[in-house]
Every structure is written in structure tokens, then in C-alpha cells.
């Protein structure tokens, strides 16, 4: 008989949440270990379901975000606020996190919808799920192939009446023990159900013990080969009980304080936090106006704490074009209040070539004949 504790232990919640809920359930009813662990281990379909990345797995969460008021602050301007004011870097970080969360949630929602029921087709090497979306006038299919240590999967879509499937995403997941997993996904945003989405996204992720890491490369849709680098964004996230970080490429934005500076500079941001939810954000900017001022790079920093994100220290440093020592342009507040004492300009990896879509799997044709 399946009990409440079975459902809790088998649900796709976080490792910490499962441990707490399962312990509470066992304390109440005095039950032993649940049967679902063996079911998941023995049944490849269930093991695949449990190892798929969830919204919770891929979210670029920043601690204390729930304590801040919602803001629609765009990635337009980074200006140094005054000591005590809410951190502009904090708001920019959560704005980026919110937009990435929305993009990734569209993918994970599709996983939950497709694998909610039994497979439409079981093969010797995997399975196929197929769902008709009447409100959208389309259908989707998820094709899974398993090997000894991993699952390969792809998602396809087509409008009602169409014969050709279009590619949505391809992924591979390597499940571990007790909810641990790592994997990769390649997503074609041009073919999803949101017409304003464009481009491609590559996602690498892992959940190992109590540490989680997510790396996203977002290739914005453009037909101009010369603009591919400018249109591409990178996001690197890590979090554990000891603290975490979110580094990202914010693109070309205005970082200058005086209003007559109109040139946009390429900006990268690095936000760090420790186990006590104390934060430091550093950004690096390089471009035409920075060079005209005689610097290779400008590095701006803010130190702040949740819940109000009020700044305790801020500074701006210029690295001269001549290669001379760094120049402090301004510094306010108490440096010793920073959780991290040293500036650390973000290093965001340059993206490689965008992968091409895979060919349509034979399982989709096999499914049509049944």
C-alpha cells in the first residue's frame, strides 16, 4: 500500500525538503523505509522521471530575494547609489534571475506535462510520451533512450494536421544516488510556444550533495554573424550551504554617472554571498568611453546585506590602458563590512559554436504506426 510518506519521498522536491518531510512522516506513523526507492531504481521510466531537472533544480535563486519588493528595473543603467540606499546591483541581479527563471520554467513545465502519465510507446531502449495541447492546436512528444549510466532525451512539437515534427530541445542526464544528478540541455527557443522567444540556449547543471550548479549560455536570435558575440549572454550559478555566486554577462549598458556619457559598455557582473546572506557584487565594464577616459576596465563594487539590501560599502576602480597600477576613482563606506574583502572581476567563459538540431528520431515514426 502506498502511504503519505511514500508520496513525500518519491516526489520531485529538493533533497533537503525530502529529508525533512520524510523524517516528519516517519515520526508520526512509525513507518520504515518506503518502497519507492526500489521502484525508482528498478524501473527505468521512473528513474528517468525522477532525474529530469525541475524548476527548482535550474532556478538561479539568490538568497533573500523573497524579502525584497518586486521591481521591473531594466538592465539599462548601473549607477553608484549612496551608502545606505538599496543596491542597484542587487536589483539587476534579481532582474536577470527572474528573466532566466521564466525561460527555464517554460522547459521544466513541459517535462512535467509530458511525463505525467504512462508512455505512449515503450521500446527496447526507452520510451515515447505524446501529449495533445488542444488550446494551442499542437502536440508534443518526448523521446527517451537509456544507457547503462544515463538517459538521452529530446522534445518535439507540431501543429495539428502537420506531418513534420519540429525540434524543441535535446538533453542527457546522469542520475546519481539520493537525488543527485547532472546533465546538459540544448534548447531551440525559436520553436517553442512563446512567439517572442528567439535564439538558442545551452544549459549545464548538477546537484551533488547539498551543492547546486547551473551554467546557461543564451544565444539571442540574430541573422548577423558579426553580432553573434554581442548578442550572446552567459550565466554561471553555484550555491551551497557555505554560500554561492551568480556571474553573468549583462551585455552593452551604460555604467557612467554623468548624464552626457551615452556610450554603452560591455558589462559583466559577479555577485557573491556567504552562509550568513551577506553579499558583494563586482562588475567590470570595458568599451569606447572607458578607453577614452584612459582605462582598460572599470570595476565597480557594492557590499550589502539582506533583507533590505542596503549598501555598506561601494567603490570604483580604473585599470589604466598603460598597464600601470589600478586607480581608485571613489570609495565610500566601511570596507571591513564586506563579506568578501577583495574585488573579483567576473570571468565569463566565451561561448563556443552553437550546436545544430538533431535529426528526427525513428521512435516518432514508430509511434505513428501504433
Secondary structure as UniProt FT lines:
FT   HELIX           4..10
FT   HELIX           15..29
FT   HELIX           36..42
FT   HELIX           44..51
FT   HELIX           55..58
FT   TURN            63..64
FT   HELIX           65..67
FT   TURN            75..76
FT   TURN            83..84
FT   HELIX           88..114
FT   STRAND          121..123
FT   TURN            124..125
FT   STRAND          126..133
FT   TURN            134..137
FT   STRAND          138..146
FT   STRAND          151..159
FT   TURN            160..161
FT   STRAND          166..175
FT   TURN            178..179
FT   STRAND          181..188
FT   HELIX           189..191
FT   TURN            195..196
FT   STRAND          200..208
FT   TURN            209..210
FT   STRAND          211..219
FT   HELIX           225..227
FT   HELIX           228..231
FT   STRAND          232..240
FT   TURN            241..242
FT   STRAND          243..254
FT   TURN            259..260
FT   STRAND          265..274
FT   TURN            275..276
FT   STRAND          278..286
FT   HELIX           288..292
FT   TURN            293..294
FT   STRAND          295..305
FT   TURN            306..309
FT   STRAND          310..320
FT   TURN            321..322
FT   STRAND          327..333
FT   HELIX           335..337
FT   HELIX           362..368
//
